[in-house]
């Protein structure tokens, strides 16, 4: 090492010191982090982390969802809509999917596509819940709910005894 000046030695010591400090600090990243460090991270969550908010969903809201889903399925995938028809009702009413398609073509209208409920009544039978829906087009639908979003559909309330 030729002719190192005091200035060169100070600069070299400074660079080594900075490198050592960065190395030590980078090894600490991720350690010693507490959940409380992030509790107030975003003010729109009002300091709550993983908070559960309960929402009351009415029977009308559920019925509206079922009707809208069924109408949407009828428009976009008739085979899937046919699968939603209750098997007992299917045997009594339709010979095959083409009979179902004919029925859907008959009731298909702008008012049907709006999927608005005019009247709703609910009947319970053991663990099964029936939603009797009349839409704005005058169509009657019965949704037989076994669990939430697990339902089958009847296209009238008179073809079979419920």
C-alpha positions in Angstrom: 0.0 0.0 0.0 1.8 2.9 -1.3 1.6 6.3 0.1 -1.8 6.1 1.9 -2.6 9.4 3.4 -4.6 10.1 6.5 -7.5 11.2 4.3 -7.5 7.9 2.3 -7.5 5.9 5.6 -10.4 7.9 7.0 -12.4 7.4 3.8 -11.6 3.6 3.8 -12.6 3.3 7.5 -15.8 5.2 6.8 -16.8 2.9 3.9 -16.1 -0.2 5.9 -18.1 1.2 8.8 -21.1 2.0 6.6 -20.9 -1.5 5.0 -20.8 -3.2 8.5 -23.8 -1.1 9.7 -25.9 -1.9 6.6 -25.1 -5.6 7.0 -26.1 -5.6 10.7 -29.4 -3.6 10.0 -30.3 -5.8 7.0 -30.1 -8.9 9.2 -32.6 -7.3 11.6 -35.3 -6.8 8.9 -38.3 -8.9 9.6 -37.3 -9.8 13.2 -38.9 -8.1 16.2 -42.0 -7.0 14.2 -45.1 -6.9 16.4 -48.6 -7.0 15.2 -49.2 -3.8 17.3 -46.7 -2.1 15.0 -49.3 -2.4 12.2 -52.5 -1.9 14.2 -52.9 1.7 13.1 -51.4 1.3 9.7 -54.4 2.5 7.7 -56.8 4.9 9.3 -59.8 3.7 7.2 -59.8 0.5 9.2 -60.0 2.4 12.4 -57.2 0.5 14.0 -59.0 -2.9 13.9 -57.2 -5.8 12.4 -59.2 -8.8 11.1 -62.4 -7.4 12.4 -65.6 -9.2 11.6 -68.5 -7.1 10.5 -71.9 -8.7 10.7 -74.5 -7.9 8.0 -78.1 -8.7 8.4 -79.4 -10.2 5.1 -83.2 -10.4 4.8 -85.1 -13.2 3.2 -86.1 -10.7 0.5 -82.4 -10.1 -0.3 -81.8 -13.8 -0.5 -84.8 -14.3 -2.7 -83.7 -11.4 -5.0 -80.3 -13.0 -5.3 -81.7 -16.4 -6.2 -84.1 -15.0 -8.8 -81.4 -12.8 -10.4 -78.9 -15.7 -10.4 -81.5 -18.0 -12.0 -82.5 -15.4 -14.7 -78.8 -14.8 -15.4 -78.2 -18.6 -15.8 -81.2 -19.0 -18.1 -79.8 -16.2 -20.3 -76.2 -17.4 -20.4 -76.2 -21.2 -19.9 -79.5 -23.0 -20.4 -77.9 -26.4 -19.6 -76.8 -25.1 -16.2 -80.2 -23.5 -15.6 -81.8 -26.9 -16.4 -79.6 -28.5 -13.8 -81.0 -26.1 -11.2 -84.6 -27.4 -11.8 -85.6 -29.7 -9.0 -85.4 -33.4 -10.1 -88.9 -34.2 -8.9 -90.3 -31.2 -10.7 -88.3 -32.0 -13.8 -89.7 -35.6 -14.0 -93.3 -34.3 -13.6 -93.0 -31.4 -16.0 -90.2 -31.8 -18.6 -89.3 -34.8 -20.8 -86.0 -33.3 -21.7 -84.0 -30.0 -21.9 -85.8 -29.0 -25.2 -89.1 -28.8 -23.2 -87.4 -26.7 -20.7 -86.0 -24.4 -23.4 -89.4 -24.0 -24.9 -90.8 -23.0 -21.5 -87.9 -20.5 -21.0 -88.5 -19.0 -24.5 -92.2 -18.5 -23.6 -91.5 -16.6 -20.3 -88.4 -14.8 -21.6 -89.2 -11.1 -21.8 -87.7 -7.7 -20.8 -89.6 -7.8 -17.6 -88.4 -11.4 -16.9 -84.8 -10.2 -17.4 -85.2 -7.4 -14.9 -85.8 -10.2 -12.2 -87.9 -7.9 -9.9 -89.9 -9.5 -7.1 -93.5 -8.5 -6.9 -94.5 -10.8 -4.0 -92.6 -13.2 -1.8 -93.8 -15.8 0.7 -91.7 -18.3 2.6 -92.6 -21.7 3.9 -90.5 -24.0 6.1 -90.6 -27.8 6.0 -88.2 -29.4 8.4 -84.7 -28.2 7.3 -85.9 -27.0 3.9 -86.9 -23.4 3.2 -89.2 -22.6 0.2 -89.2 -19.1 -1.4 -92.4 -18.5 -3.3 -91.6 -15.7 -5.7 -93.8 -13.9 -8.2 -91.8 -11.7 -10.5 -93.0 -8.5 -12.3 -93.8 -10.5 -15.5 -96.3 -12.6 -13.4 -94.1 -15.7 -13.4 -94.1 -17.9 -10.3 -90.8 -19.4 -9.1 -90.2 -21.6 -6.1 -86.7 -21.9 -4.8 -86.2 -24.9 -2.5 -83.2 -24.0 -0.3 -81.4 -26.7 1.5 -78.5 -24.5 2.5 -77.4 -21.0 1.6 -76.9 -20.9 -2.2 -77.8 -24.6 -2.4 -81.2 -24.5 -4.0 -83.3 -26.1 -6.7 -86.0 -24.3 -8.7 -89.7 -25.0 -9.5 -91.2 -22.9 -12.3 -94.7 -22.9 -10.7 -96.3 -23.8 -7.4 -99.2 -25.9 -8.8 -97.5 -28.8 -10.8 -96.3 -30.5 -7.6 -97.3 -30.5 -4.0 -94.9 -28.6 -1.8 
